[in-house]
Amino acid sequence: MLKQHRELSMSIRRTIENNEEAGIRLSKTYQSFVAAARGHRELNFIEKDARNYITREVHNVSEQEDAKEFGKYLLRMKEKNHNFFFEFELEEDQSIKLTFWADARSRAAFEYFRNVILFDTTYNTNRYNLVCGSFVGVNYHGQSILLGCSLMKNEEIESFKWLFQCWLRCMGGNAPKGFLTDQCASMKRALEACMPTTIHRWCIWHIMKKIPSKLNGYKGHVEIEQEMSQVVWNSHSKDSFDRN
């Protein structure tokens, strides 16, 4: 059997591409080839070859085209409003590596609500496996305000450095007083390098989410968790928290 996607015939490639675009699962496409050939032995490729072709060719081309269109979209937004900000960096294969954008409203809001910022990367896009991040502030009514968005290929230190420096440029170089993140070591080191005077703290939601798994080995873990929640959420000062 031939094990390289380059060995697939033109007609087979075209069928795979058309079915992929139509949303037909590859396993069904392959079974149709098997049925047409009247058995696996009559085919000169296996399902893995077809899957490799999808991964290496179809998805790569689609990713490059979508990256190009996304870049054009950001340029159109900039043309509509000169205060729209974006920076864009591509991989060698022209897929998205790093990108950041913020509209004029977000940049104006930062001037008023920049004391403490939350940065979160808990969402991954499904199709291209890009990490989606968001900068969020809080207004005088306790409402969340979006202060910029990002897409990143990975969560390495250099990627976060690029992003934080880009965000600071967008916001006029004004670092916030406080910055909340999850417990990501790469993020922490990038923040220390880019915003040395900013106080960095971990997000309480991420901390509390781990409490059940940390305590479930104890016999009275349910009661302990309840008491822990009372201490965390009902202590209004450091002293009261320490006492509790």
N, C-alpha and C positions, 0 to 999 in steps of 0.2 A: 504494500500500500504506500502511496505517496504521502509524506508527512509534512510538506511545506505548502502554505497557502498560495504560493506563486504557481504551483502546479495545477490549481483549479482552472478549469476551462472558462472561457469568457462567458458562455451562456450560464454556467453554474454561478459565477460571480454575480452576474446581472440578476439572476433569480434571488440570490441571497440578499443583495442590496435592496431590491424591490420589496421583498418580504419584510426585511428589517425596517424599512421606512413605513410600511403598512402596519407595523406592530405585531407581526406574526412571530411567534416564538421560534427560535432557531431549531429546537428539537423537532417541531412539527415540519419545518422546512426540510430537515435532514431525512425524516421519515418519508417524505414525499419523493425524495431522490431514491431512497431504498426501494420504495414501491415501484417507481418507474423502471428501475434497473432489475427488478424481480429478485432482490436479495442483496445483502451486504457484500458478498463476495464479488459481485459484478461491478461494484464501485471502486474507483482507484483512490478514494480518500475516505477518511473517517470523520465523525462529527467534530472531533477536536480540531481538525484542519479548518473546517468551516468556521468554528468559533474563533480560532486564531486570526483568520482572515477578517472577521468582523472587528476584532479588537485592534488589529494592526492597521487596517486599511479604512474600513467604513467609519469607525468611530473617530479615528485620527483626522480624517478629512472633515467630518462633521464638526469636530472640536475646533479645527482651524477656521472653518467658515463662520462658526458661531462667535469665535473670538474676534474675527474681523468685523462682523456685524455689530458686536457689542461696542467695539472701539468707535465705529461710525455713529452709534447711538449717543455715546458720551460726547462726541464732537458736536452733534446736533444740539444736545442740551446746552453745551457751552455757547453755541451760536445764539440760542434763544435768550440766554441770560449770562452775561460775562462774569457774574459772581458764582456761577456754577464751577466747582473745582473737581478735577480728577487727575490721577496719575495712573499710568498703565505700563506694565512690563510683561513682555512675552518670553516664552521659552524659545530655544533654538528651532523647535518644530512649529513655532508660531501659535502655540496654545497659550492660554493665560497662565502666567506665573504669579503675578501680584497686581492687584488693582485696588484703588481707593477712590471714592467719590462722595461729595457732600453738596447739597444744593444751597442756594442763597439763604433760604429760611433757616437751615441748620447753622450756617455760619453766623447769622445775625443772632440767633438764640443763644449761641455760645457766649456772646458778650455779656449776657445777663445771668446765665445759669451754668457757670463754668467751675464752681467751687469743687464739686465732687463728680467724677465721671465713672461710669461702669462700662467696662469692655467685656464682651462675651463672644465666645466662639463655639457655642454648643451645637450649632447646626452645620451639617455637611450636605452639600448638594449631591443628589443621587447620580446624575448623569456623568459628570466629569470629576466627581470626588474632590471638589474644591471646598475649602473651609470658608464658611460665611461668617464674618465678624461684624459687630455693630458697636458704635460708641453711643452711649445713652446718658442724658442728663435728667434732672428733675426740676420742674418749674415751681412757682410759688404755691400752686394748688396740689402739689404732690403727684403731678402727672409726668409720665415719662416723655422725654423729647429725644428724637433721633438726631444725633450729631455727626453722622457719617457712617458709611458702610464699606466693607472690604470683601475681596475674594482672594484666597491664598492657596497655593499649591501644597504647602506644608506648614507646620507649626514650629519651625526651627528658629533659633535666636535671630539670625540675620533677616529672616522674613519679618519678624516682629519689629526689629529695629527699623527696617525700611518703612513699615506701616506707621509706626509711632512718629517717626521723623516727618513723614508725609502729612500725617494728621496735624502735627504742630505747625508746619508751614501753612496748611490750609487755615488754621485758626490764628494766624498772625504771630506764631511763636510763643503764645501765652500758655504755659503749662498750668494745669489745674492744681488746686491745693491737695486734693485727695484723688486716688485712683483705685477702683475696686475691680478685682479679677478673680477667676477661679485659681486653683492651686497649681498652675502650670509653671514649672521651673524656667522654661525658655522665656516665657512672658515676663517673669520677675526680673531676669537678668537684662532683658532688653529695656525694661522700664528704668532700671537703675542707670543704664547707660544714656538713655534719651531724656529722662526727666529726674535728674538726681535730687532735686529739691522737693519733689512731690512725695507725699506720704502714701505708701502702697499698703492696702489691706485686702484680705481675702473676703470674697462675697459670703455673707452669712448663710444664704440659701444653700450654697455648695457645702458649707461646713455642716449644717444641720441635716442635710440629705444623707450624710455618712453616719449619723448618730445610731440609727437602728442596727446597721451592720457591725458597728464597733461594740455595741452593748448586748447583742442578742445571745451571747454566750453566758450571760448572767441569769440566775434564776428569776430575779425580780426585774427583768429588763424593761417590761412595759411601764411599771411604776417609775423606774429610773428615768426613762425617756420622757415621761410626763413632767417629772420634777425638773429635768434638764431644760425642757421647753419653757417652763415657768420662769426659771432663772434667767434664761437668755432673753425672752421677750418682755418680761415684766421688771427688769432691772433698768432704772433710768439714769444711773450714773455708775462710774467705775467702782466707787465704794460700796454701793448697794449690791452690785454684781459680786464683788469679793465676799461680802457678808453672806449673801445667799448661797 
